[in-house]
Amino acid sequence: MEDVSVIVSYLRTRVKSLSLKSPEIAIVCGSGLSGLSELIRDPVRVPYKDIPHFPESTVAGHGTELVFGTLGSRSVVAQRGRFHHYEGNAYGKVALPVRVFAALGCKVMIATNAAGGLNPTFNVGDIMIINDHISFPTLTGGNPLIGANDEGFGPRFPGLTYAYPAKLKDLAEEAARARGLGDYLQQGVYFHTSGPTYETPHEIRAMRILGGDSVGMSTVPEVIAAAHCGMSVLGLSLITNQCR
């Protein structure tokens, strides 16, 4: 909690208007998806390197800044460049920005990622709304909530049954169809791995048998942290390749 308090105090100093209008929605931009932040009006950009206790993103296709501003009628903060366990970050550090967003006042998080398509009916370019996830890392010791629990964020044993609320999924589907994207829209289960290696053919088969529709190396630690903090999550996977 101490690191989060220091970060929030710093951000409120950098973003002068933040004390008047805190961000309502946090957007985590996945690989190659940072362009969304360019749509934010009146942006205030805060580089990661200037933020105390913040790690650096080292992955190609990821930015290295937080962007505050307005998108549509909502005040938002966009994370241009997420942190991954395979970069050497502990899972708690991966989830650190989510706790910062919650402390800033965000109630909703939109988590995007680039993912491989496990479902053979998916095509490259499809957008999958995440209904649920399967995560071997978090089931086997890689959970970002491991350690002393901070009741200021949430309970010791949070549930994940409603981590991806139906209301947000319905809104996303409605918005996509209104913009003529219905043919590219899918729903399914996101399979989380730690990376950085890609999956073997038999691992892909196993993931399909278990019900996975897309696979990637991110998102779930942040979703767990968001659920712990009481935030609602909309998860979106951009299918960039078909897994074979």
Order of alpha helices (4+ residues) and beta strands (2+ residues): alpha-beta-beta-beta-beta-alpha-alpha-beta-beta-alpha-alpha-beta-alpha-beta-alpha-beta
